[in-house]
Amino acid sequence: MIDLINLSKHFGNIKAVDRLNLSVSSGELFGFIGPNGAGKTTTIQMIGGLLAPSEGSVMIDGIDMAKEPEKAKRKIGLIPDRPFLYEKLTGIEFLKFTADLYEIGEEVFLENTEKLLNMFSLIDRAHELIESYSHGMKQRLIMSAALLHNPPLIVVDEPMVGLDPKGIKMVKNLFRSLVKKGTTIFMSTHTLRLAEDVCDRIGIINNGKLIATGTINELKHTAQIGEADLERVFFQLTEEEIPL
């Protein structure tokens, strides 16, 4: 579903992402972790078509993002870490705006919107202005918008930001359910426990380079650690000190 081929992004002399090669299969929940400034969000933005690579290619289900961006983006539901919302619209108006961008028919829009607003506990606030929403509600609205066109690929940057414990549990269950139905999820997160709980495989990026990929057990083997959690593996592979 995702193929990143020699993917690089430079900002002046800074190599934010450096020759990244990675494949993510259909129906896989892939976790992407790394220290602050490692290149996670830059990679997410290139996968989502928001940022052009300096070198290399992003392929989405066999479609080259650089050559056919509109076709590739239709495959993706993008959930950024800092969502931009039109705050003078109501929640339902924003979803209708999103549906029009994806050319979703009225019948499908109404069916999917009702399902998503109920799922994300927004049904009672759907006709209120977004500016009145809490941060957590805005995050749930952007997730609803990302899922509205039933994309085969969800690309999400820090999915749990602003969510309360109930919302976190709901999103974890939702991701598991989507993957069971064949949806691919590429998830960047700082929350190592979340990655350990829900991801099929994990990639670790540091200083713009992908330094390890695999299941938890494979990463433990790479880090030459026997019985350990992902946190210890992460600090071992990134050569950072474990905080006291």
N, C-alpha and C positions, 0 to 999 in steps of 0.2 A: 504493500500500500504506500509506504514511504521509502524512497531511495535518495539518500544524500550522497553525492559523488564529488569528492575533492572540494567540499564546500568551504569557502573562506570569505571572511568579511574584514576589511581593513578600515580603520578610521585614522587617516594620516599614517603615522608610524606604528600605531597600535593594531595588533592582530587580535581582534575580538573573537574570531573563530578561525581556526587554522587547519585547513585540509581535512575536514571532517568527513569520514565515510561511515555510513550507517544505513541499515535496512530494517524496516519494521513491517511485520507481516499483517495481513488482514486478520481481524479478530483478536489482536494482541493489545494488552494494556502495558505500554512502555513508559517507564519512569525515567526522567532526565534530571539528574541532580549534580550539584557542584557548589563551590563556595560563591560568595558574592563576587560579581565581576568576572565570573568564569566563562561567560558566553551563552548562558542558557536563554535569556530573553532575546538576544540577537538571533540565535538559531531558530527560536519560535517564530520570530518576525519574518525570517526568510522562508520558513516552511509555509507560513500563512500568506505569503505574497505581499507583505507590507514593506519589505526591505529587499532590495536587489543585492545578490551576492557580488563580491569583488571578483571571485573566481568560482568555478564549479557549477553544479546543477542541483536543482530540487525537482524530483520526479514524484508526482502524486498519482497513484494507480496507473502508472505508465505514461502520464501526461507531463510534459516539460513545462514547469511554471513560467519560465522565461518566454517560451514560444507560444503557449496557449494559456495565458493567465486566467482568463474568465472561465474557461472550461475546467481548469484545475481547481479554482476557488469554489466552484459549485460542489465539489466533492468534500469541502471542509466546513466544519463548524468551529469558528475561532473564538476562544474565550480568553481575552487578554487579562493581565494582572491589574491593569488600570483601565477599566472599560470607559469608553466615551459614549455618553448618552445625551440625547436632546431633552434637556430637563423641562422644557416648556411643553413637551408632549405628555400625554398620559401613557401609562404602561401599555394599554391596548393599542394606542396610536403608534407607539414605537414598534410593536410587533407587526402591525399592519404595514408600516414603512419597510420593515425588514422583509416581510412576505412579498411585497411588490418588487423589491430588488432581486429576489430569487424567482419572480414570476410564478408564485404559488397561487393556484386557483382559490376562489372564495370558499368553496366547500371544504377543501383540505385545510385552508387557513383556519376556518371556524372550528373544525374538528381538532386540529393539533393545538390551537391556542387554548381551548377549554381544558384539554388534557394537561398541558404544560402549566397553565396558571394554577390548576388544582394541585399538581404535583409539587410545585414550588411555593405553595401557600400564598399566592398573590391574587387569587380570584376576587377577594373582597376589596382589593386596592387597585384593581386593574384600570378603573376610570378616574383615578387621581393622578395629579401631575407627578412626574418622576422626581421633581425637586423636593417633594415631600417625603420621599423614600429614605429609609436608613441605608447605610453602606451595604449591609447584608442583603437588603431587598434589591438594591441595584445590581448586586452580584448575581442574585437569583434571576433577575430579569434578563441580564445579558446571557445567562446560561439558557434561558427559555428561547431567546432569539437565535442562539447558536444551534439549537436542536430543531428549530421550526421546520426546516426543509429536509429533515431526516437524512443528514449527511452520513456517508460511510466512514468518515474520519473526523474525530474531534481532536482539536489541538488546543491545549489548555495550559495557561501559565499561572501557577499558584492558585489552584481552584478553591481552596478553603479560606482565602483572605476575607475577613469580615463576617464569616458564617459562625453561628452559635453551634453548640454541640449537637443539637437536633438537626440543624442544617448540614453539618459535616457528615453525620451518619447517613442522612438521606442521599447526599451526593455520592458517598462511597457505595451505597447499595445501587444507586442509579448506574454508576460506572460499571459495576459488576454485571448488572442486567444488560446493559448495552453491549458489552463484550460477548456475553453469552449468545446474543443475537447476531454477532458477526461484525459489529462496529469496531473500528480501530481507534484507540485513544493514545495520544502522545501527550504526556503530562510532565511539565516541569514543576518541581516543588522543592522547597527548603525543608519540608516536613518529612524527615527520614522515616518516621514510624508509619506515615501514610503510604509512602513508597513500598515499604516492607510489607504492609498489610494487603495491598491491592494489586501490585504490579506483577506481571508475568516475567518481565525482564527489566533490567535497570542499566542505564548508561551513566557513567561518571565523566564529567567534563571539568578540566582544570587548566587555567591559562589558555583557553581557547582550543585545547586539544582533547579529543576523546581518549581517555586513558584506560578505560575498562568498560566492558559490557558483559551481561550475562544474567543468569538467575542469581538469587541470593547465595546459593551454595557454590556456584561458579565463581562469584566475586570473592567469597571466602577463600577459595582455593587460590585465586590470583593474588590475594593479599597475604597468603600463607598463614591464615588464621583458622583455627579449628572451630571451636564453639564460640560464636560471637554474633552480636546483632549488627544491623546495617550501619549503625553509628560508628562502631569500632572499625568496621571494614572501610567506611568512608574516610575516616581520619588517617587510617593506615595508608590508603592508596593516594590520598592528596598530600600526605606528609605534613599534616597539620597537627598541632598539639591538641589532645583531648581536653576540653575545658573542665575545670574542677567543679 
